[in-house]
Amino acid sequence: MARAGGPDAVVLREATRQAGVSPNAAYRHFADRRALLRAVSDAAQGLAADRMEAEVARVAPGDSAADGAIPANRATSVTSAAPATSAAPATRAAPATSVTSAAPATPAATATDPTTDPDRATLADRVTAPPDRAIPPDRATAPDRVTAARLLLRAVGTGYLAFAREEPGLFRTAFSVPDHLTHSLSPAKAGIAGRTPFAILSSAIEAYSAAGILPPERRPNAELFAWSAVHGLGMLVIDGPLRGLDGALVDAATTRVLDMVELGL
């Protein structure tokens, strides 16, 4: 439903009809449509993560999914400011489509809005991904690390935008359903490598910083700025005035936006 029609198409009655069960069966798993939509949105983010990991694998084939997966007990850290990791499979097991077998995501703890919380200076204080797996000094020269970090960041953005273009319904469902940044590392949103889209981005930003490209004073919240730029292009291409552009123009726009992200960070 989400693949074909985005979040608006995700309704309990249609879900039960497609699953071949009675309408009341859905309520054994989901309290209401909102709970169902949250579970589907989380699953869609996992698929987005898989597409991003696949693109990362193209530029960093030595980083296996097993090596880069985030352990479940570390994936929900929301305390101090040190984002991320990197890794890479190209496939994902299909999420359950039957409402009789799917389970809603566990509600995350309520958090104070970090933009209005005087005790928290930055959003990075609230959302943390596991330590980065940047290329260690004994495995790469400084120029190699810089090149690898640039390629990694661009691969993350390329994969994100590719998912938007290839799966617009799932992209809308993944990122247009109201949520909070503090839930961005929830295991429910992770791909098969164990990382969420935000964790993958944080890993790339951290590698960018570790390579010396991003000055320390500009590191806080850099994920938000990069994400905003790339997401904006994705939405313009699938739902905005750029829908009519041909593939070559969208490819060119993708390249230029990623250039801008690099220069802007």
Rosetta blueprint (number, residue, H / E / L):
1 M L
2 A H
3 R H
4 A H
5 G H
6 G L
7 P H
8 D H
9 A H
10 V L
11 V L
12 L H
13 R H
14 E H
15 A H
16 T H
17 R H
18 Q H
19 A H
20 G L
21 V L
22 S L
23 P H
24 N H
25 A H
26 A H
27 Y H
28 R H
29 H L
30 F L
31 A L
32 D L
33 R H
34 R H
35 A H
36 L H
37 L H
38 R H
39 A H
40 V H
41 S H
42 D H
43 A H
44 A H
45 Q H
46 G H
47 L H
48 A H
49 A H
50 D H
51 R H
52 M H
53 E H
54 A H
55 E H
56 V H
57 A H
58 R H
59 V H
60 A L
61 P L
62 G L
63 D L
64 S L
65 A H
66 A H
67 D H
68 G H
69 A L
70 I L
71 P L
72 A L
73 N L
74 R L
75 A L
76 T L
77 S L
78 V L
79 T L
80 S L
81 A L
82 A L
83 P L
84 A L
85 T L
86 S L
87 A L
88 A L
89 P L
90 A L
91 T L
92 R L
93 A L
94 A L
95 P L
96 A L
97 T L
98 S L
99 V L
100 T L
101 S L
102 A L
103 A L
104 P L
105 A L
106 T L
107 P L
108 A L
109 A L
110 T L
111 A L
112 T L
113 D L
114 P L
115 T L
116 T L
117 D L
118 P L
119 D L
120 R L
121 A L
122 T L
123 L H
124 A H
125 D H
126 R L
127 V L
128 T L
129 A L
130 P L
131 P L
132 D L
133 R L
134 A L
135 I L
136 P L
137 P L
138 D L
139 R L
140 A L
141 T L
142 A H
143 P H
144 D H
145 R H
146 V H
147 T H
148 A H
149 A H
150 R H
151 L H
152 L H
153 L H
154 R H
155 A H
156 V H
157 G H
158 T H
159 G H
160 Y H
161 L H
162 A H
163 F H
164 A H
165 R H
166 E H
167 E L
168 P H
169 G H
170 L H
171 F H
172 R H
173 T H
174 A H
175 F H
176 S L
177 V L
178 P L
179 D L
180 H L
181 L H
182 T H
183 H H
184 S L
185 L L
186 S L
187 P H
188 A H
189 K H
190 A L
191 G L
192 I L
193 A L
194 G L
195 R L
196 T L
197 P H
198 F H
199 A H
200 I H
201 L H
202 S H
203 S H
204 A H
205 I H
206 E H
207 A H
208 Y H
209 S H
210 A H
211 A L
212 G L
213 I L
214 L L
215 P L
216 P H
217 E H
218 R H
219 R L
220 P L
221 N L
222 A H
223 E H
224 L H
225 F H
226 A H
227 W H
228 S H
229 A H
230 V H
231 H H
232 G H
233 L H
234 G H
235 M H
236 L H
237 V H
238 I H
239 D H
240 G L
241 P L
242 L L
243 R L
244 G L
245 L L
246 D L
247 G H
248 A H
249 L H
250 V H
251 D H
252 A H
253 A H
254 T H
255 T H
256 R H
257 V H
258 L H
259 D H
260 M H
261 V H
262 E H
263 L H
264 G H
265 L L
